[in-house]
Amino acid sequence: MTYKELVELREARLKEIDVRFNKNSPNKEIMVCSSTGCKSNHGDAVIKAFEQALKQNNITNVTVGRTGCFGLCALGPIVIVYPEGTFYCRVTEEAAKEIVETHIKNGQVATKYLYDPEVPTQTTKADIDFYKKQHFIARKDSEYINPENILDYVALFGYTALYKAVTEMTPQGVIDEVKLSGLRGRGGAGFTTGVKWELTAKETAKQKYVVCNADEGDPGAFMDRSIVESDPHKLIEAMAIAAYAVGASKGYVYLRAEYPLAGQRLEKAIKDAKKYGFLGKNIFGTDFSFDLTIKFGAGAFVCGEETALMHSLEGKRGEPRNRPPYPAQSGVFKCPTVLNNVETYANITEIIKNGGEWYKQIGMGKSTGTKVFALSGKVRHTGLIELPMGTTLREIIFDIGGGVPNGKKFKAVQIGGPSGACLPEDKLDLPVTYDDLSANGAMMGSGGLIVLDEDSSMVEVAKFFLEFICDESCGKCTPCRIGNKRLLELLNKLLDGKGTMEDIDELEALSHFIKENSLCGLGQTSPNPVLSTLRYFRNEYEDLVKNAGKPKTPKYRINKEKCIGCSACSRACPVKCINGEIRSPFEIDEEKCIGCGTCQRTCKFNAIEKV
């Protein structure tokens, strides 16, 4: 592949997809999100419905295509009609037929399926609050390209960063640009990417490796999965650039086996990249050669730790080892290795194209660039968001996420994954940077962000994450293996009404011991949910002791004026304490009610109220 051939490929494909960018195009294109979230909500059936409706109406100047993730996962399947960019949500098969009839055939917006049908002026992404404060770098262009078509990626200047790196820059020049950008690892620890690459580059060895951690294991986190599903060539190009910079000829993507769609698309992308000469021998006619292989992980959370991941990649038990030596000196198969996660690599191509100084201007202080978060929990709009570093928690939760639903009050936000921390309401104006989070007992982590409302018990939240940690500990070191189980025992003792004030003190002391003495990052951060809830919500722990048991079980009642008698709550109730007749208001037996809240979460008519 020569640069001339790359340009010719790009220009040819741009003419074919002109409708996505040319507002004056006489044609139209219906792009349907094909990520896991929208596909699981019958996205493929929606595509077929669009195709059938167009055929039935003899419309020949409109095509239907697949695209990557739009981020607003709670409202999928999502569809954009180009060239106007009309943004439709919750599109069903019936909705597809209506959109063809109303929008395509009659030229009117199908307001019923807009982001907010009551605000018909919000027709494009630019009009929607969820997107207004976002800044796309790692997730740039996913809405415009078919992730299974390499030419769509090439059309948007794909592989030009790789060409620039291997033909116009020295390996050290690439490293210097990445260092200048200030990019830090997006997988948890936040180590400076350029420094990591430079350490590996300085090592002398016949074989070096570049590895990508795509074994995303945090509950509720799917940032890396979305990037691989939506834009797999961005990862391939970035890893090739990293390989050139450090002198590696072989790379591995350690991908979670529970991500089948990501695996399928990445496998196809690697095959296509080899076909066009972006992987393999003598890339762009240079002496640089690089090959890439996928290694599927078995779902062990501990394999998010780099040395455990490398052990697993080699076919060994996934457990960490002591450092030094660090992976830069002795990594995969005892060779110098660079390891970053998907999101970190996803920033590289834009840094090489636009320069480290450009990237450095985005963000705040030592936290440059953007960060992708998986926003979930008690918030109106869940999904993926990408924001400049330094955006406050308040902006994320209320301006972008739409705030807490059902009139409930915000209580806390859990940030940083299972080993993260819970921050209270008075931290809402905290800028999301590595240093600000660390100063407040939290961590960036890979990017999970869970919103909690007034009904959440913070002791129960700590217990939930600690149970996950106990299940996922590799068991190699005693502080993590035994210490966390002891923490969980103490939490259960408190929740069972048998705890003492001394138990609370022991919780805190043991948590600090585990942090200071565990072998790897998982163990060293595992007590964070306990420590942060003790720091900001200690009164809830003390109330469990003072009240000699669990907090008062919440009770629920049914508003008879709102209840339509659908029986959904009765069918969902785990203790069968809700009775009534279809089409008549139901009633809750308060004596049997255990206060789990399942009925309230099930009811679509807001007919169930907390007493």
ROMI-49316 format. One line per 2 residues: their letters; for each residue x, y, z of C-alpha. Coordinates in Angstrom, 1 decimal, padded with zeros to 4 digits, m for minus. Each point is the difference from the previous one (the first is absolute). Layout:
a = X Y Z | ... .
//
This chain:
mt = 000.0 000.0 000.0 | 001.4 003.4 m001.0 .
yk = m001.2 003.4 001.1 | m001.4 000.7 m003.4 .
el = m002.0 m003.2 000.1 | m001.3 000.9 003.5 .
ve = m001.2 003.4 m001.2 | m001.7 m001.6 m003.0 .
lr = m001.8 m002.5 002.3 | m001.1 002.9 002.2 .
ea = m001.3 002.2 m002.8 | m001.9 m002.8 m001.6 .
rl = m001.7 m001.0 003.2 | m000.8 003.6 000.9 .
ke = m001.9 000.3 m003.3 | m002.1 m003.1 000.9 .
id = m000.9 001.3 003.5 | m000.3 003.6 m001.0 .
vr = m003.5 000.1 001.4 | 001.2 m000.2 003.6 .
fn = 001.9 003.3 m000.3 | m001.6 002.0 m002.8 .
kn = m003.1 001.8 001.1 | m000.9 000.6 m003.7 .
sp = 000.1 m003.6 m001.0 | m003.1 m001.1 m001.9 .
nk = 000.2 m003.5 001.6 | m000.6 m001.2 003.5 .
ei = 001.6 m002.6 002.3 | m001.6 m001.6 003.0 .
mv = 002.7 m000.9 002.5 | m001.0 m002.4 002.8 .
cs = 002.2 m000.6 003.1 | 001.4 m003.6 m000.2 .
st = 001.7 m000.1 003.4 | m000.9 m002.7 002.6 .
gc = m002.6 002.2 001.8 | m002.0 000.8 m003.0 .
ks = 000.4 m003.4 m001.6 | m001.3 m001.6 003.1 .
nh = m003.1 002.2 m000.2 | m000.8 m001.4 m003.5 .
gd = 002.2 002.4 m002.0 | 000.5 m002.5 m002.8 .
av = m003.8 m000.4 m000.3 | m000.3 003.8 m000.3 .
ik = 002.5 000.0 m002.8 | m002.0 m002.6 m001.9 .
af = m003.2 001.9 000.6 | 001.6 003.2 m001.5 .
eq = 001.1 m002.0 m003.0 | m003.4 m001.6 m000.5 .
al = m001.8 003.4 000.4 | 002.2 001.6 m002.6 .
kq = m000.5 m002.8 m002.4 | m003.8 000.0 000.5 .
nn = m000.1 003.8 m000.7 | 002.3 m000.4 m003.1 .
it = 002.6 002.4 001.5 | 003.3 m000.5 m001.7 .
nv = 002.1 003.1 001.1 | 000.1 m001.1 003.6 .
tv = 002.4 m002.6 001.5 | 000.1 m001.6 003.4 .
gr = 003.3 m000.5 001.8 | 001.5 m001.0 003.3 .
tg = 002.0 002.2 002.3 | 001.8 000.0 003.3 .
cf = m001.3 000.9 003.5 | m001.6 003.4 000.5 .
gl = 000.4 m000.2 003.8 | m003.6 000.7 001.0 .
ca = m000.5 m003.7 000.7 | m003.2 000.3 002.1 .
lg = m001.9 001.3 m003.0 | 001.0 m002.5 m002.6 .
pi = m000.3 m001.1 m002.7 | 001.3 003.3 m001.3 .
vi = m000.3 001.1 m003.6 | 001.3 003.0 m001.9 .
vy = m001.3 001.1 m003.4 | 002.5 001.8 m002.1 .
pe = 000.7 002.5 m001.4 | m002.2 002.0 002.4 .
gt = 001.3 m002.0 003.0 | m003.4 m000.6 001.5 .
fy = 000.5 m001.9 003.2 | m002.7 m002.6 000.9 .
cr = m000.2 m002.1 003.2 | m001.8 m003.1 001.1 .
vt = m000.5 m001.1 m003.6 | m002.0 m003.2 m000.3 .
ee = m001.0 m001.9 m003.2 | m003.3 001.9 m000.1 .
aa = 001.8 003.3 000.6 | 002.3 m000.8 m003.0 .
ke = m003.0 m000.2 m002.2 | m001.4 003.3 001.3 .
iv = 003.3 001.8 m000.4 | 000.1 m001.2 m003.7 .
et = m003.5 001.2 m000.6 | 000.2 003.3 001.9 .
hi = 003.6 001.1 m000.4 | 001.3 m001.7 m003.1 .
kn = m003.1 000.1 m002.1 | m001.8 003.1 001.2 .
gq = 003.0 002.1 001.2 | m001.2 000.6 003.5 .
va = 001.7 m000.9 003.3 | m001.5 m002.9 001.8 .
tk = m000.1 001.9 003.3 | m001.4 m003.0 001.9 .
yl = 003.5 m001.6 m000.1 | 002.1 003.0 000.8 .
yd = 002.2 000.2 003.1 | m002.8 002.1 001.6 .
pe = m003.3 m000.1 m002.0 | m001.2 003.0 002.0 .
vp = 002.9 002.1 m001.3 | m000.1 m000.5 m003.8 .
tq = 002.8 002.4 m000.6 | 002.5 m002.5 001.5 .
tt = 000.5 m001.9 m003.3 | 003.8 m000.5 m000.1 .
ka = 002.7 m001.0 002.4 | 001.1 003.6 000.3 .
di = m003.4 000.9 001.4 | 000.0 m002.6 002.8 .
df = 001.3 000.8 003.5 | 001.5 m003.4 000.4 .
yk = 002.5 000.8 m002.7 | 000.6 003.8 000.4 .
kq = 002.9 m000.2 002.4 | 001.6 m003.1 m001.4 .
hf = 003.3 000.1 m002.0 | 000.8 m003.0 m002.1 .
ia = 003.5 m001.3 m000.6 | 000.1 m003.6 001.1 .
rk = m003.5 m000.5 m001.4 | 000.3 002.4 m002.9 .
ds = m001.7 m000.9 m003.3 | m001.8 m003.2 001.3 .
ey = m003.3 001.5 m001.1 | 001.2 000.4 m003.6 .
in = 001.6 m003.4 m000.7 | m001.0 m003.5 m000.5 .
pe = 002.3 m001.9 002.4 | 000.2 m002.9 m002.4 .
ni = 001.1 002.0 m003.0 | 003.6 001.0 000.0 .
ld = m000.6 002.5 m002.8 | m002.3 002.0 002.2 .
yv = 002.9 000.4 002.5 | 002.4 000.9 m002.8 .
al = m002.4 002.6 m001.4 | 000.3 001.9 003.3 .
fg = 003.8 000.1 m000.2 | 000.5 m003.4 001.5 .
yt = 003.6 m001.3 000.0 | 001.4 003.4 m001.0 .
al = 001.4 000.3 003.6 | 001.8 m003.3 m000.5 .
yk = 001.3 001.2 m003.4 | 001.2 003.3 001.6 .
av = 001.7 m001.9 002.9 | 001.9 m002.5 m002.1 .
te = 001.0 002.2 m002.9 | 000.4 003.5 001.5 .
mt = 000.9 m000.6 003.7 | 002.7 m001.9 001.9 .
pq = m001.1 m002.4 002.7 | 001.3 002.5 002.6 .
gv = m001.9 002.7 m001.8 | m003.2 m001.9 000.5 .
id = 000.8 m000.6 003.7 | 000.8 003.7 000.5 .
ev = m003.4 001.0 m001.5 | m001.9 m002.4 002.3 .
kl = 002.0 001.3 003.0 | m000.8 003.6 m001.0 .
sg = m003.7 m000.8 m000.1 | 000.0 m001.0 003.7 .
lr = m002.1 m003.1 m000.8 | m000.3 m002.2 003.0 .
gr = m001.2 m003.6 000.1 | m003.8 m000.3 000.0 .
gg = m000.1 m003.4 001.5 | 000.3 001.0 003.7 .
ag = 003.4 001.0 001.3 | 000.5 003.0 m002.3 .
ft = 003.7 m000.6 m000.8 | 001.3 002.4 m002.7 .
tg = m000.2 m001.8 m003.3 | 002.9 001.6 m001.7 .
vk = 002.4 m000.9 002.9 | m001.2 m003.6 m000.1 .
we = 000.7 m000.2 m003.7 | 003.5 001.6 000.4 .
lt = 001.0 m002.4 002.7 | m000.8 m002.9 m002.3 .
ak = 001.7 001.6 m003.0 | 003.2 000.3 001.9 .
et = 000.2 m003.7 000.7 | 002.2 m002.1 m002.4 .
ak = m001.6 m003.2 m001.0 | m000.6 m002.1 m003.1 .
qk = m003.7 m000.1 000.7 | m002.4 002.5 001.5 .
yv = m003.7 000.0 000.3 | m002.9 002.4 000.0 .
vc = m003.1 m001.1 002.0 | m003.5 001.4 000.4 .
na = m002.0 m000.7 003.1 | m003.6 m000.4 m001.3 .
de = m001.1 m002.2 002.9 | m002.2 002.6 001.5 .
gd = m001.4 m001.5 003.2 | m001.6 002.8 002.1 .
pg = m003.7 m000.6 000.6 | m002.0 002.4 m002.2 .
af = 003.0 001.1 m002.0 | 000.1 m000.4 m003.8 .
md = 002.1 002.8 m001.3 | 002.7 m002.2 m001.6 .
rs = m002.6 m002.4 m001.4 | m001.7 002.8 m001.7 .
iv = 003.1 001.4 m001.6 | 001.0 m003.5 m001.4 .
es = m003.5 m000.6 m001.3 | m000.4 003.4 m001.5 .
dp = 003.5 000.8 m001.3 | 002.4 m003.0 000.0 .
hk = 002.4 001.5 m002.5 | 000.7 002.9 002.4 .
li = 001.4 m002.6 002.4 | 002.0 m001.8 m002.7 .
ea = 001.6 003.2 m001.3 | 000.9 001.2 003.4 .
ma = 001.6 m003.3 001.0 | 002.0 000.1 m003.2 .
ia = 001.2 003.5 000.8 | 001.0 m001.1 003.5 .
ay = 001.9 m003.0 m001.4 | 001.9 002.3 m002.4 .
av = 000.9 002.3 002.9 | 001.4 m002.7 002.3 .
ga = 001.4 m002.4 m002.6 | m002.5 m002.8 000.3 .
sk = m001.0 m002.3 m002.8 | m002.8 m002.0 001.7 .
gy = m003.1 001.1 001.9 | m002.9 m001.6 001.9 .
vy = m003.5 001.2 000.8 | m001.0 m001.7 003.2 .
lr = m003.8 000.1 m000.5 | m002.7 m001.1 002.4 .
ae = m001.7 m003.1 m001.4 | m003.3 001.3 001.2 .
yp = 000.2 002.6 m002.8 | m000.9 m002.1 m003.0 .
la = m001.0 002.9 m002.3 | 003.2 001.9 000.8 .
gq = 002.0 m003.2 m000.7 | m001.7 m000.6 m003.4 .
rl = 000.5 003.6 m001.1 | 003.6 000.2 001.1 .
ek = 000.8 m003.3 m001.7 | m001.4 001.3 m003.2 .
ai = 001.7 003.3 000.4 | 003.4 m001.7 000.5 .
kd = m000.6 m002.1 m003.1 | m000.9 003.1 m002.1 .
ak = 002.9 002.0 001.3 | 002.4 m002.8 m001.1 .
ky = m001.8 m000.1 m003.4 | 000.6 003.7 m000.6 .
gf = 003.6 m000.1 001.4 | m000.6 001.9 003.2 .
lg = 001.3 m003.1 001.9 | 002.6 m002.4 m001.0 .
kn = 003.4 000.3 m001.7 | 001.5 003.4 m001.1 .
if = m002.9 002.2 000.9 | m000.2 003.0 m002.5 .
gt = 003.1 m001.3 m001.7 | 002.2 000.5 003.1 .
df = 002.1 m002.4 002.0 | m002.7 000.0 002.7 .
sf = m002.0 m003.3 000.4 | m002.7 m000.7 002.5 .
dl = m002.5 m002.8 000.6 | m002.9 m000.2 002.4 .
ti = m001.8 m002.9 001.7 | m003.1 m000.2 002.2 .
kf = 000.3 m001.9 003.3 | m003.4 m000.7 001.7 .
ga = m000.1 000.3 003.7 | m002.2 m002.1 002.3 .
ga = m001.5 002.9 001.9 | 002.2 000.2 003.1 .
fv = m000.1 003.5 001.4 | 003.5 m000.3 001.4 .
cg = 001.3 m000.2 m003.6 | m000.6 003.7 m000.2 .
ee = 003.2 000.2 001.9 | 002.8 000.1 m002.6 .
ta = 002.2 m002.8 001.3 | m003.0 m002.3 000.6 .
lm = m001.1 000.7 m003.5 | 003.4 m000.9 m001.4 .
hs = 000.1 m003.2 001.9 | m003.5 m000.9 m001.4 .
le = 001.1 001.0 m003.5 | 002.9 m002.5 000.3 .
gk = m002.4 m002.8 000.9 | 000.7 000.1 003.8 .
rg = m002.2 000.6 002.9 | m001.2 003.7 000.1 .
ep = 001.7 001.3 003.1 | 002.3 003.0 000.6 .
rn = 003.7 m000.2 000.7 | 002.4 002.3 001.9 .
rp = 001.5 003.0 m001.7 | 002.7 000.8 m000.9 .
py = 000.7 m001.1 m002.7 | m002.6 002.1 m001.6 .
pa = m001.6 m001.0 m003.3 | 002.1 002.5 m001.9 .
qs = 003.0 m002.1 001.0 | m001.6 m003.5 000.2 .
gv = m003.6 m000.5 m001.1 | m001.6 m002.5 m002.4 .
fk = 002.3 m003.0 m000.3 | 002.6 001.9 002.0 .
cp = 000.4 002.6 m002.8 | m000.4 003.8 000.3 .
tv = m003.7 000.8 m000.3 | m002.2 003.0 m000.3 .
ln = m003.5 m000.5 001.4 | m002.8 002.5 m000.1 .
nv = m003.8 m000.3 m000.1 | m002.3 000.6 m002.9 .
et = m001.0 003.6 000.9 | 003.7 001.0 000.4 .
ya = 000.8 m001.2 m003.5 | m003.1 001.6 m001.4 .
ni = 001.5 003.4 000.7 | 003.3 m000.7 m001.8 .
te = m001.1 000.5 m003.6 | m001.4 003.5 000.7 .
ii = 003.1 001.0 001.9 | 002.3 m001.0 m002.9 .
kn = m002.3 001.8 m002.6 | m000.4 003.2 002.0 .
gg = 003.0 000.1 002.3 | 000.6 m000.4 003.7 .
ew = m000.4 003.7 000.6 | m003.5 m000.1 m001.5 .
yk = m001.0 m002.8 002.4 | 001.7 001.7 002.9 .
qi = m002.4 002.9 m000.3 | m003.0 m002.2 000.8 .
gm = m000.7 m000.9 003.6 | 001.4 001.5 003.2 .
gk = 003.5 000.1 001.5 | 001.8 m003.4 m000.1 .
st = m003.2 m001.7 m001.1 | 000.0 000.8 m003.7 .
gt = m002.4 m001.1 m002.7 | m003.4 m001.6 000.5 .
kv = m001.3 m002.9 002.0 | m002.8 m002.5 m001.0 .
fa = m002.4 m001.0 002.8 | m002.7 m002.6 000.2 .
ls = m002.8 002.0 001.8 | m002.5 m002.2 001.8 .
gk = m002.1 m000.4 003.1 | m002.7 002.4 001.3 .
vr = 000.4 002.5 m002.9 | m002.5 000.8 m002.8 .
ht = 002.3 m000.6 m002.9 | 002.4 m002.8 000.2 .
gl = 002.7 m000.9 m002.6 | 003.5 001.0 m001.1 .
ie = 001.3 003.5 000.2 | 003.3 001.6 m000.9 .
lp = 001.0 003.2 001.7 | 003.0 002.3 000.3 .
mg = 001.9 m000.8 003.2 | m001.0 002.5 002.7 .
tt = m003.7 m000.2 m000.6 | m001.8 000.0 003.3 .
lr = m002.1 m002.8 001.4 | m002.9 002.4 000.1 .
ei = 000.2 000.6 m003.7 | 000.3 m003.7 m000.7 .
if = m003.0 m001.1 002.1 | m002.4 002.9 m000.4 .
di = 000.9 001.8 m003.3 | 000.8 m003.1 m002.0 .
gg = m001.7 m002.8 001.9 | m003.1 002.0 000.7 .
gv = 000.1 m000.4 003.8 | m001.7 m002.5 002.3 .
pn = m003.4 m001.3 m001.2 | m003.3 m000.4 001.8 .
gk = 000.5 003.1 002.2 | 002.6 m001.7 002.1 .
kf = 003.0 001.8 001.5 | 003.5 m000.6 m001.0 .
ka = 002.0 m001.7 002.7 | 003.4 m001.1 m001.4 .
vq = 001.9 m001.0 m003.1 | 002.2 m003.1 m000.1 .
ig = 003.0 000.6 m002.3 | 002.9 m002.2 m001.1 .
gp = m001.5 m003.5 m000.1 | m000.2 m002.6 002.8 .
sg = 003.2 001.5 001.5 | m001.2 003.5 m000.3 .
ac = m001.6 002.3 002.5 | m003.4 001.5 000.9 .
lp = m000.1 003.8 000.0 | m002.8 002.0 001.7 .
ed = m002.1 002.9 m001.1 | 002.5 002.6 001.2 .
kl = 002.5 m001.3 m002.5 | m002.2 000.6 m003.0 .
dl = 002.1 003.0 m001.1 | 003.2 m002.0 000.1 .
pv = 001.8 000.0 m003.4 | 000.6 m003.5 m001.3 .
ty = 003.8 m000.1 m000.2 | 002.4 m002.6 001.2 .
dd = 001.4 002.3 002.8 | m003.4 001.3 001.2 .
ls = m001.5 m003.4 000.3 | 003.1 m001.4 001.8 .
an = m000.1 002.9 002.5 | m003.6 m001.0 000.9 .
ga = 000.6 m003.7 000.4 | m001.2 m001.0 m003.4 .
mm = 001.6 m001.1 m003.3 | m000.6 000.4 m003.7 .
gs = 000.1 m003.7 m000.6 | m001.1 m001.1 m003.4 .
gg = m003.0 002.2 000.0 | m003.0 m001.5 001.7 .
li = m002.3 002.6 001.5 | m003.1 m001.1 002.0 .
vl = m002.5 002.5 001.4 | m001.7 m000.9 003.3 .
de = m003.2 001.7 001.4 | m001.4 000.5 003.4 .
ds = m001.3 m003.5 000.3 | 003.5 m001.5 m000.3 .
sm = 001.6 m001.5 003.1 | 003.7 000.8 m000.2 .
ve = 000.9 m002.9 002.2 | m001.9 m002.3 m002.4 .
va = 001.9 001.7 m002.9 | 003.3 m000.7 001.6 .
kf = m001.1 m003.6 000.6 | m001.0 m000.4 m003.6 .
fl = 003.4 001.0 m001.4 | 001.9 m001.9 002.7 .
ef = m001.9 m003.2 m000.9 | 001.2 000.5 m003.6 .
ic = 003.6 000.5 001.2 | m000.1 m003.1 002.1 .
de = m001.3 m002.0 m002.9 | 002.7 001.4 m002.4 .
sc = 003.1 m000.1 002.2 | 002.5 m002.4 m001.4 .
gk = 000.9 m001.1 003.5 | 003.7 000.3 m000.4 .
ct = 000.7 002.4 002.9 | m001.4 m000.3 003.5 .
pc = m001.1 003.7 000.6 | m002.3 m000.1 m003.0 .
ri = m001.2 m003.6 000.2 | m000.7 m000.1 003.8 .
gn = m000.2 003.7 000.8 | m002.8 000.8 m002.3 .
kr = m002.0 m003.0 001.2 | 000.4 001.3 003.5 .
ll = m001.2 003.4 m001.1 | m003.1 m001.6 m001.5 .
el = m000.6 m002.0 003.2 | 000.1 003.3 002.0 .
ln = m002.4 001.7 m002.5 | m002.5 m002.9 000.3 .
kl = 000.3 000.0 003.7 | m001.0 003.7 000.1 .
ld = m002.8 m000.5 m002.5 | m001.3 m002.9 002.1 .
gk = m000.3 002.2 003.0 | 002.8 m001.6 001.9 .
gt = 002.7 002.6 m000.5 | 001.8 002.2 002.5 .
me = 001.8 003.3 m000.2 | 003.2 m002.0 000.3 .
di = m000.9 m001.8 m003.1 | m000.2 003.3 m001.9 .
de = 003.5 000.9 001.2 | 001.3 m003.5 m001.0 .
le = m001.5 000.5 m003.5 | 002.0 003.2 m000.4 .
al = 003.3 m001.4 001.4 | m000.3 m003.2 m002.1 .
sh = m000.7 001.9 m003.1 | 003.2 002.0 000.4 .
fi = 001.9 m003.1 000.6 | m001.3 m001.7 m003.2 .
ke = 000.9 003.2 m002.0 | 003.5 000.1 001.3 .
ns = 000.9 m003.7 m000.2 | m001.8 m001.5 m003.1 .
lc = 002.1 m001.2 m002.9 | m001.7 001.7 m002.9 .
gl = m002.3 002.9 m000.9 | m003.1 m002.0 000.5 .
gq = 000.7 m000.7 003.6 | 001.5 003.4 000.7 .
ts = m003.2 001.7 m001.1 | m002.5 m002.6 001.1 .
pn = m000.9 001.7 003.3 | m000.8 003.3 m001.7 .
pv = m003.8 m000.5 000.1 | 000.1 m000.6 003.7 .
ls = 002.4 002.8 000.8 | m001.8 002.6 m002.1 .
tl = m003.4 m000.9 001.5 | 001.5 000.1 003.5 .
ry = 001.5 003.4 m000.8 | m003.1 001.6 m001.4 .
fr = m002.9 m002.1 001.4 | 001.3 m001.3 003.3 .
ne = m003.3 000.9 001.7 | m001.7 m002.8 m002.0 .
ye = 002.5 m002.5 001.5 | m000.6 001.4 003.5 .
dl = m003.8 m000.1 m000.5 | 000.2 m003.7 m000.6 .
vk = 001.6 m000.4 003.4 | m002.3 002.5 001.8 .
na = m003.1 m001.5 m001.5 | 001.2 m003.5 000.8 .
gk = m000.8 m001.3 m003.4 | m000.6 001.0 m003.6 .
pk = m001.5 003.4 m000.8 | m003.8 000.2 000.1 .
tp = m001.2 m002.1 m002.9 | m001.6 002.4 m002.5 .
ky = m003.7 m000.7 m000.8 | m001.9 000.7 m003.2 .
ri = m003.6 000.7 m000.8 | m001.9 000.2 m003.3 .
nk = m001.6 003.2 m001.1 | m003.4 m001.2 m001.1 .
ek = m000.6 003.0 m002.2 | 003.1 m000.9 m002.1 .
ci = m000.2 m003.8 000.1 | m001.6 m001.4 m003.2 .
gc = 000.0 m003.6 001.3 | 002.5 m001.4 m002.4 .
sa = 001.4 m002.5 002.7 | 003.6 000.6 m001.0 .
cs = 001.0 000.8 003.6 | m001.8 m003.0 001.3 .
ra = 001.8 m002.4 m002.4 | 003.3 001.6 000.9 .
cp = m000.3 000.0 003.8 | 002.4 m002.6 001.4 .
vk = m002.2 m000.7 003.1 | m003.4 000.2 m001.7 .
ci = m001.4 002.7 002.3 | m001.9 001.9 m002.8 .
ng = m003.5 m001.0 m000.8 | m002.9 001.2 m002.1 .
ei = m002.0 m000.6 m003.1 | 001.0 000.9 m003.6 .
rs = m001.1 003.5 m001.0 | m000.7 001.0 003.6 .
pf = 002.4 001.6 002.5 | 002.3 m002.5 001.8 .
ei = 000.9 000.1 003.7 | 003.3 m000.8 001.9 .
de = m000.2 m002.0 003.2 | 002.4 002.1 002.2 .
ek = 000.5 m002.8 002.5 | 001.5 m002.2 m002.7 .
ci = 001.9 002.7 m001.9 | 003.7 m000.3 000.4 .
gc = 000.7 003.5 m001.5 | 002.1 m001.2 m002.9 .
gt = m001.5 002.6 m002.4 | m000.4 m002.5 m002.8 .
cq = m003.6 001.1 m000.5 | 000.9 003.7 m000.3 .
rt = 002.7 m000.7 m002.5 | m002.4 m002.2 m002.0 .
ck = m002.9 002.4 m000.2 | 000.0 002.1 m003.2 .
fn = m002.8 002.3 001.3 | 001.7 001.4 003.1 .
ai = m002.9 m001.4 002.0 | 002.1 m001.5 002.8 .
ek = 001.2 002.4 002.7 | 002.4 m000.4 002.9 .
v = m001.7 000.6 003.4 .
//
